[in-house]
Amino acid sequence: MSFSKIRDPKKRDLIVDEFLAMKKNIQNSFVPERLGDISAQRELSKFFKPITETQKDIKETLLKQIKPIT
């Protein structure tokens, strides 16, 4: 990262303000994307819940039936 010496206080403040505005804009734009991913995950879990529950039940019954090897 390089730093430049800006002697004019108005120009320096302008650059800092632009940077902070850009940072805030980027943060705000990523929030809906993350929330969209979360909602998509919830929808998928609702969709696949019958399958995962069935597999879980099958696994539990198989583990009860299999005797441990000693």
C-alpha positions in Angstrom: 0.0 0.0 0.0 1.4 3.4 -0.9 0.9 6.6 1.0 1.0 10.0 -0.6 1.6 13.2 1.3 -1.3 15.6 0.6 -0.5 19.0 1.9 -3.8 20.7 1.1 -6.2 20.0 4.0 -9.3 20.4 1.8 -8.1 17.9 -0.7 -7.0 15.5 2.0 -10.5 15.7 3.7 -12.2 15.2 0.4 -10.2 12.0 -0.3 -10.9 10.7 3.2 -14.6 11.5 2.8 -14.7 9.7 -0.6 -12.9 6.7 0.9 -15.3 6.5 3.9 -18.4 6.8 1.6 -17.1 4.1 -0.7 -16.3 1.8 2.3 -19.9 2.3 3.7 -21.4 1.7 0.2 -19.5 -1.6 -0.2 -20.5 -2.7 3.3 -24.1 -1.9 2.7 -24.1 -3.7 -0.7 -22.8 -6.9 0.8 -25.4 -7.1 3.6 -28.3 -8.0 1.2 -26.1 -10.6 -0.5 -25.3 -12.3 2.8 -28.9 -12.2 3.9 -29.9 -13.6 0.5 -27.5 -16.5 1.0 -29.0 -17.2 4.4 -32.5 -17.2 3.1 -31.5 -19.5 0.3 -29.9 -21.9 2.8 -33.2 -21.8 4.9 -35.3 -22.6 1.8 -33.0 -25.5 0.9 -33.1 -26.9 4.4 -36.9 -26.8 4.3 -37.0 -28.5 0.9 -34.6 -31.3 1.9 -35.8 -31.8 5.4 -37.9 -34.9 4.6 -34.9 -36.5 3.0 -32.4 -35.7 5.8 -34.8 -36.8 8.5 -35.4 -40.1 6.7 -31.6 -40.7 6.4 -31.1 -39.8 10.0 -33.8 -42.3 11.1 -32.2 -45.0 8.9 -28.8 -44.3 10.3 -30.1 -44.6 13.9 -31.8 -47.9 13.2 -28.8 -49.3 11.5 -26.5 -48.3 14.4 -28.9 -50.0 16.9 -28.9 -53.2 14.8 -25.1 -53.5 14.2 -23.3 -55.0 17.1 -19.9 -53.5 17.9 -16.8 -55.6 17.0 -14.6 -56.3 20.0 
